[in-house]
Amino acid sequence: MADMVTLKIDQQIVTVPAGTLIVNAARKAGINIPVFCYHPKMEPVGMCRMCLVEVGYPQRDRVTGELVKNEDGTTKISFAPKLETGCTTPVVEGMEVRTTTEKSNEGRKAILEFILTSHPLDCPICDKGGECALQDLTMLHGPGKSRFIYDDKKLFAKHVPLGEMILLDRERCIQCGLCVRFQHEVVDDPVLHFYQRGRSLEIRTYSEPGFDSIFSGNTTDICPVGALTTVDFHFAARPWEMERDPSICAHCAVGCNLIYNIRREAKSGGKTVIKRAMPRQNEFVNELWLCDKGRLGYHYVAAAERLTQPLLRKDEKLVPVSWEEAYQRVEDKLRAEQVRLVTLAGGRLTNEDLFNFHQLNQSQNGKAVLYSQMAGGDLTAQIGLGKGSNFSDMGKGTAILVVASDLHEEAPLWWLRVKQAAQRGAILIVANARPTRLDKFANHVLRYEYGQEAATINALLDGKGKDEFTQAAKAFSEAENGLVIYGSDGLGLNGSEQLVKACAKLLVERGYYGKPNNGLLAVWDKPNIQGAWDMGFHPDRNLKGTLREADVAMIAAADPAGDNPILAQALEETDFVIVFEMFMTETAKMADVVFPVQAQIEREGTYTSGERRVQRFDIVLPHIEGPKSDYQIAAQLGRLMGLSTEDRSPVLVMNKINEKVKGYQEITYSRLAERAEQWPLISRADSYYAGTGYENEYGVGIQISSSADRGEELSLGTLILVEPQEEVATGIKVVPVTALYDRGQLIQPSQILAKRLTPQVLLMHPVLSKKYQLQDGDQIKVKVAGNEIVSGVKLDADVPQDVALVARSNGFPISSPVFVQIQRLVPEPEA
Amino acid sequence: MLKGLFTTLKIALEKPVTTQYPEQRRPVHTRFKGRHTLKRYENGLEKCIGCALCAAACPADAIFVEASENTDEERYSPGERYASTYEINMLRCIFCGFCEDSCPTEAIVLGDQYEMSFGDRHSSIYTKELLLEPVSGDAETTPQKTKPGEFTRSVPVMQDPQD
């Protein structure tokens, strides 16, 4: 426990840890000192002077050093002649702070009058109007009139786009510097800068494309005025007109908490539509932040191409039919004797869906397959991140090993939190085949060749090899807490399996499991892969063969045919394909029965995040006419087969899950809605303290315990490394990596991200391109697994010299490293 | 009783106060609050900037506004923002005039028209087309094509603002 300091603020006695700033101490006591430039997640700078308060220190005798007493025996406090900024002054024992005296009120009034000298009074058309710190504080503390001359206001052209996502209105800027500091300090994307000084000061971006940061949306939340607003919400609605509905982001395994603001609209034909996504505070998951993918990637719900009716194949054509007819058809198929059933589930399904699918699958002795290219869900369930872990608690004494993961692209919020842990003093070891954004903050950077991931971890375990390996191994083994984060950079399922085994072995040998801030963390590519493992789904190394041999394949939330032509061929050989989808995907086109399903935003459910935090989300939008939830369809099919599957509510499904699934005993919907005490305290009533994000009134979720936490015996299997077989093939080795803005089904409908999508190219080193006489920007024909694809070429000196990198879900059918033949396309001469 | 009869006779011989509505109409008071009109500037641009403060002030929740962005090619109002949807449900409206008070551009004005009748609920919703006043003189109607940089401010500086 840090030293505690007791002080008096407005006659209240407050005890806080030494080093706390006056504004924070006051807030803990329920006294709100107004601020503009201060943010509890950033270093104070004292730029706006809004937090001026009277500060008095206990007086000491100059000779003896003793405290001087008043006549009545109390300590004499001497107040400074001028006001001090509460956001930069740390508390001192015996200090007295006065925040409501006439002197400090006058100070605030003067500062507001000054800030408003050049602020345009265009609140009626400002997107921030209604949740604006300057508006609120002017109402509370401001002068009614200004002594400055109206005509002296500085005029600029109105909104200037900073990139495609953010608009800047320079007139409204009050020069608090929060956006610039956020970009520099918090997310290390120093793309915003001050230009000029004094009244001419402007915010500028010097990156290409403008404001090139995946966290740019957060600056609009923390901007205390309407200087930075998003293009997405430009003139979309007034803040007070919208309803708020809590949800969970469905784009990656972090599981960021967010709020969707919704409104009924005449423009959209009277439908309720989402107007924007805002972060919801969860200090265990996403703190106060959201990445731009989560903030802008909700447009797919409104996409016109949604499926609304069950489709059945009749005479080689998919025709709309009634639910009963579709159910009947499936029932007939499932009831046939000796039917070989395969259920292929994607990581977008909720725990309830997966549980019901698994029940249905089990009743037919089917095979439950998870559509994922990452292994290790069984190991994370056993020695995963211990219950009670929180990245915010990690600092000195913790060693974090990040292997085969470009966290910045795969899970932006984890990147942010790991980076911050490293800045607090955690030992960060980054092992990857290519440089990533995390290297800058790492104590040890290890390089290996693609394919050597598991061997690298084993080398760390032995502590042998090159110098940097022995040093990293020593640093990792000497820490108090140890954490291994593994991703899928350049890995297929086989490689992933080897890697996770090696990681598990390392953790077990070092004893880093079964306690908070220790264990294994997988950077899954979908929101609920961990939940799928827990519900009994596992990836299949021979998916092609499994699909080919199946009589009936149920495919939910996965598009194998669209992702990989080889799987499409395999599916053609499957007798009967049942697809649960939102859109008409390639797989759905091949199906015999297609069930339309609801989007995550239209339904209730729970996701288990990578940190194994179970979080629930609620219905945000009224669902469109037609589709049902996956769990309902699975349950109704189950009932037809004579099971007692639950189709009434996901709450009831969860009640079954907590009876049957290990680790989920304590999970109920009401417990998931429990709140937790969080710091900083944010509230909608005072948007000036921590931005316009929402407080968490809906529950922070529950982190489930691992087997090791519960003290159960572990069955980790043989953690033996199998030497990777050298593949003998000609051509270029292409490895898959994850890109944040890929061309996935849920991202494409967000027009605003269109320009930021990852280019459809093979990323290669100049040395490799020279070998094939390729140049940057060339078009090539790629022969992969019997198919030909046209792709671009991009040169990057950072990637390894012998392989080419290609992004997953970006139009290139790749799930694991492959060898391809390439041929340069000569552009046709222009006529 | 005589006194009462006298009063009756006196009133009977007086000129009747009844007006022959609708042939005869009494003038309304200057501060009468009748049907709303959305005003225009002299150049034909709409005064309404779609800020929805009227909707926020409305105690009967009768107003619905949606805003969009102006361009110089298609300009409806000065500045960046205009009302792309403006609806008032006259059945809900209680003619309190709060919308008029809250309007930062004096765009909405409650006029002297009080004769409104609707055959069904749907027709009680007055759309922007019904509420906008016609352009005066030879001004062009909206949307207008304007020169860049000509109309950059949404909220005009009021020379002599009155209540």
Interface residues (C-beta under 8 A of the other chain):
Chain A: L121 D122 P124 I125 G129 Y150 A157 K158 H159 H234 F235 A236 A237 R238 W240 E241 E265 A266 K267
Chain B: I49 G50 C51 A52 L53 A55 A56 F64 E66 A67 S68 E69 G79 E80 R81 S84 T85 E87 P104 T105 G149 T152 R153 S154 V155 V157
